[in-house]
């Protein structure tokens, strides 16, 4: 019995109250004085007598609290289900115009109006929705691709990343458009002791430019060019330079579904490929799936490192800064991305078919 009492005292999973009661009984076994045990443990004498008598009557089971059913439920299951169903519907169905999502107040008021005989508080509404893991006031953005071959295309591109063809180069190509040369009205104040950095919201537009970039998925090298515009002839000029940068090697191009990425009436990419010995292979990401293109990760890096908090007095200054960072990346920081997503392997056969 003493070993079991010590085990209750030491158990990490046991309740603290149970451990204290077990210690009371073990101490009473060595010293039956209720007053002495109460003083040593810092509890009331009535408490020691109560748990001593419970132990003598029921043994170790008597040291645990008896099950208490608690107060009867005041809100029925029907009310709970009705409230959840209302939260999953639209407010206009209950006569609340110009409101797209529920708030706790409007949901509470609407339910009381629909069920005047049911007494339910706003706190109960919040608790019931919380138990159902339902937050009708929260809405997240979502972009759904309508491409019927979404999974197959994603899997195919992931395959190029994870198992690139032998003696070939895989390049992710895209354009970062609308890079604005913004000059702040007042100089940026960087962070200091006890205060965050601040930059001026008011600015002057000094022009825009476009960054064309090709990210080598094996080495992390970025081949780039900045242009004033983003037209088919601009992209074609960039691709001609890219072909010279990677001579006599098979090149797999991964890019999105922008109109200038397709042949068009003039068959621009068919003729381009013929001029370069048909060594280019073009792979298109699914619609609304820019996250599959690794160059987008590099564009996000450019945004953070160069553009976000900068001030440029001219487009030329912006161009110099962007090209300077890309040169720095290629010389000092470049590395391939550790791509772990494998796509949807079961869909790969559909694309091959």
C-alpha positions in Angstrom: 0.0 0.0 0.0 2.8 2.4 0.8 4.4 1.8 -2.6 1.2 2.7 -4.3 0.8 5.8 -2.2 4.3 6.9 -3.2 3.5 6.2 -6.8 0.5 8.5 -6.6 2.7 11.2 -5.2 5.3 10.9 -7.9 3.1 10.4 -11.0 3.4 13.1 -13.5 0.1 12.3 -15.1 -1.8 12.3 -11.8 -3.6 15.3 -10.4 -1.9 17.6 -7.9 -4.7 17.2 -5.5 -4.5 13.4 -5.6 -0.8 13.6 -4.9 -1.4 15.8 -1.9 -4.0 13.4 -0.5 -1.7 10.4 -0.9 1.0 12.3 1.0 -1.5 13.0 3.8 -2.3 9.3 4.2 1.3 8.2 4.1 2.3 10.8 6.7 -0.7 9.7 8.9 0.6 6.1 8.8 3.9 7.3 10.5 2.2 10.0 12.7 -1.5 9.6 13.4 -1.7 13.2 14.7 -4.1 15.1 12.4 -2.9 18.4 13.7 0.8 17.6 13.0 0.1 16.5 9.4 -2.1 19.5 8.8 0.6 21.9 10.0 3.4 20.3 8.0 1.3 20.4 4.8 -0.2 23.8 5.4 -3.8 22.6 5.1 -6.9 22.7 7.3 -7.4 19.9 9.9 -10.8 19.2 8.6 -9.3 18.5 5.2 -7.0 15.9 6.6 -9.8 14.2 8.6 -12.1 14.2 5.5 -9.6 12.4 3.2 -8.5 10.1 6.1 -12.1 8.9 6.5 -12.5 8.6 2.7 -9.4 6.5 2.5 -10.5 4.2 5.4 -13.9 3.8 3.7 -12.9 3.3 0.1 -9.1 2.8 -0.1 -7.1 4.4 -2.9 -10.2 5.1 -4.9 -11.4 7.3 -2.2 -8.6 9.8 -2.8 -10.0 10.8 -6.2 -12.9 13.1 -6.7 -16.3 11.6 -7.3 -17.8 12.1 -10.7 -20.1 15.1 -10.8 -22.5 15.4 -13.7 -22.6 19.1 -13.4 -25.5 21.5 -14.2 -28.0 20.2 -16.8 -27.5 21.6 -20.3 -29.6 24.7 -20.8 -29.0 24.9 -24.6 -30.3 21.9 -26.5 -28.6 20.0 -29.3 -31.3 21.3 -31.7 -30.5 24.9 -30.8 -26.8 24.2 -31.4 -27.4 22.7 -34.8 -29.7 25.5 -35.8 -27.1 28.1 -34.8 -24.3 26.3 -36.8 -26.6 26.0 -39.8 -27.4 29.7 -39.7 -23.7 30.6 -39.4 -23.0 28.5 -42.5 -25.6 30.4 -44.5 -25.7 33.9 -45.8 -27.0 36.9 -43.7 -29.3 38.1 -46.5 -31.4 34.9 -46.1 -32.4 36.2 -42.7 -33.3 39.7 -43.8 -29.9 41.3 -43.2 -28.9 43.3 -46.3 -25.5 44.6 -47.3 -23.6 42.1 -45.1 -21.6 39.3 -46.7 -20.4 37.6 -43.5 -21.7 37.2 -40.0 -20.4 38.8 -36.9 -21.1 37.4 -33.5 -23.5 40.3 -32.8 -25.5 40.0 -36.0 -25.7 36.2 -35.7 -26.9 36.4 -32.1 -29.5 39.0 -33.0 -30.7 37.1 -36.1 -31.0 33.9 -34.1 -33.0 35.6 -31.3 -35.3 37.1 -34.0 -35.8 33.7 -35.6 -36.3 31.9 -32.3 -37.8 34.4 -29.7 -38.7 31.6 -27.3 -35.0 30.5 -27.0 -32.8 32.3 -24.5 -29.2 32.3 -25.6 -26.5 34.8 -24.8 -23.8 36.2 -27.1 -21.2 34.3 -25.1 -23.0 31.1 -25.7 -23.0 31.8 -29.4 -19.3 32.3 -29.4 -18.7 29.1 -27.4 -20.9 27.0 -29.6 -19.2 28.2 -32.8 -15.8 27.6 -31.2 -16.8 24.1 -30.3 -17.7 23.5 -33.9 -14.4 25.2 -35.1 -16.5 27.6 -37.1 -15.5 31.3 -37.7 -18.0 32.8 -40.1 -16.5 36.2 -39.9 -13.1 35.1 -41.3 -12.6 34.8 -45.1 -9.4 33.9 -46.8 -8.3 34.6 -50.3 -8.3 31.6 -52.7 -7.3 31.1 -56.3 -8.7 28.0 -58.1 -7.1 26.8 -61.3 -9.6 25.8 -63.9 -6.9 23.9 -65.9 -8.2 20.3 -66.4 -4.6 19.0 -66.5 -3.5 21.0 -63.4 -2.1 18.0 -61.4 -0.4 16.4 -64.4 1.3 19.6 -65.4 2.5 20.4 -61.9 3.9 16.8 -61.6 5.7 17.1 -64.9 7.4 20.4 -63.9 8.3 19.0 -60.4 9.9 16.1 -62.3 12.1 18.5 -64.2 13.2 20.0 -60.9 13.8 16.8 -59.0 15.2 14.7 -61.9 16.4 17.0 -64.7 17.3 15.5 -68.0 20.9 14.6 -68.6 23.1 17.0 -70.5 20.3 19.6 -70.4 19.6 22.9 -68.6 16.3 23.7 -66.9 15.5 27.4 -66.8 12.6 29.1 -65.1 11.7 32.3 -67.1 9.4 35.1 -66.3 9.0 38.9 -66.1 8.8 41.0 -63.0 6.7 43.9 -64.4 5.8 47.3 -63.0 9.0 47.9 -61.0 8.4 51.5 -60.0 11.2 54.0 -59.4 9.6 55.7 -56.4 11.3 58.6 -54.6 10.1 59.2 -51.1 9.1 62.7 -50.2 11.2 62.5 -47.0 14.2 60.3 -46.2 13.6 57.0 -44.5 14.3 56.9 -40.8 15.8 53.6 -39.8 15.2 51.8 -36.6 16.8 53.1 -33.4 16.7 52.4 -29.7 13.1 51.9 -28.6 11.6 52.8 -32.0 10.8 51.1 -35.3 12.1 52.3 -38.6 9.7 54.6 -40.6 9.5 55.4 -44.3 7.4 58.1 -46.0 4.1 57.0 -47.6 4.0 59.9 -50.0 6.2 59.4 -53.0 6.9 60.6 -56.6 6.7 58.2 -59.6 9.8 58.4 -61.8 8.9 55.7 -64.2 8.7 51.9 -64.5 10.7 49.1 -66.0 10.5 45.3 -66.4 13.0 42.7 -65.2 13.4 39.6 -67.5 15.1 36.7 -65.7 16.0 33.1 -66.2 16.7 31.1 -63.1 18.9 28.0 -63.5 17.3 25.4 -61.2 20.5 23.3 -61.0 23.0 26.1 -60.1 20.9 29.0 -59.0 22.5 31.3 -61.6 20.2 34.1 -62.8 20.5 35.5 -66.3 18.7 38.8 -66.5 17.9 42.0 -68.4 16.0 45.1 -67.6 13.7 46.7 -70.2 11.5 49.7 -70.4 8.6 47.7 -71.7 7.3 44.1 -71.7 6.4 43.3 -75.3 6.9 40.2 -77.5 9.9 41.8 -79.1 11.5 42.6 -75.7 11.1 38.9 -74.6 12.4 37.7 -78.0 15.5 39.9 -77.6 16.0 38.5 -74.1 15.7 34.9 -75.3 18.2 35.5 -78.1 20.7 36.6 -75.5 19.8 33.6 -73.4 20.4 31.2 -76.3 23.9 32.7 -76.7 24.6 32.4 -73.0 23.8 28.7 -73.1 25.2 27.6 -76.5 25.0 24.1 -77.9 23.0 22.6 -75.0 19.4 21.4 -74.7 17.3 24.0 -72.8 14.0 23.3 -71.0 12.1 26.6 -70.4 9.4 26.7 -67.7 7.1 29.7 -67.9 3.5 30.7 -67.4 0.6 31.3 -69.8 1.2 34.9 -70.7 0.2 35.6 -74.3 3.7 36.5 -75.4 4.9 33.1 -74.2 2.9 31.5 -77.0 3.7 31.4 -80.8 1.1 33.9 -81.8 0.2 34.6 -85.5 3.9 35.2 -86.4 5.0 31.8 -85.0 7.7 33.6 -83.0 8.8 30.7 -80.8 8.7 28.1 -83.6 10.9 30.2 -85.7 13.1 31.0 -82.7 13.6 27.3 -82.0 14.4 26.5 -85.6 17.1 29.2 -85.6 18.7 27.5 -82.6 18.5 23.9 -83.8 15.3 23.0 -82.0 17.1 22.7 -78.7 14.5 24.6 -76.7 11.6 22.8 -75.1 8.8 24.9 -73.6 6.8 23.8 -70.6 3.8 25.8 -69.4 2.7 26.0 -65.8 -1.1 25.5 -65.1 -3.3 28.5 -65.0 -3.0 30.4 -61.6 0.0 28.3 -60.5 2.9 30.8 -60.6 4.1 29.2 -57.4 5.4 26.3 -59.5 7.9 28.6 -61.2 11.1 28.9 -59.2 12.0 32.3 -60.6 9.0 33.7 -58.6 10.9 32.8 -55.5 13.9 34.8 -56.7 11.6 37.8 -57.6 10.3 37.7 -54.0 14.0 38.0 -52.9 14.5 41.0 -55.2 11.4 42.6 -53.7 12.6 42.2 -50.2 16.3 43.0 -50.7 16.1 45.8 -53.2 12.7 47.3 -53.8 10.6 47.3 -50.7 12.0 50.2 -48.7 14.2 51.9 -51.3 13.9 55.3 -52.9 15.0 55.9 -56.6 15.2 59.2 -58.3 15.2 57.7 -61.8 14.5 54.5 -63.7 18.3 54.3 -64.4 19.0 54.3 -60.7 16.5 51.5 -60.1 17.9 49.5 -63.0 21.5 49.8 -61.7 20.4 48.7 -58.2 18.5 45.6 -59.5 21.2 44.5 -61.9 23.8 45.1 -59.2 22.0 42.9 -56.8 21.6 40.1 -59.4 25.4 40.3 -60.0 26.0 40.1 -56.3 23.7 37.0 -56.1 25.5 35.3 -58.9 28.9 36.0 -57.4 28.3 35.6 -53.7 25.0 34.1 -52.7 23.6 32.0 -55.5 22.3 28.6 -54.7 19.5 26.3 -56.1 16.3 26.1 -54.2 15.7 22.9 -52.2 12.5 21.9 -54.0 10.8 19.1 -52.0 7.3 19.1 -53.4 6.9 16.1 -55.8 3.6 17.0 -57.3 1.0 14.4 -57.9 2.9 11.3 -59.2 -0.3 9.3 -60.0 -1.2 12.0 -62.6 2.0 11.8 -64.5 0.8 9.0 -66.7 -2.1 11.1 -67.9 0.2 13.8 -69.3 2.3 11.2 -71.1 -0.9 9.7 -72.6 
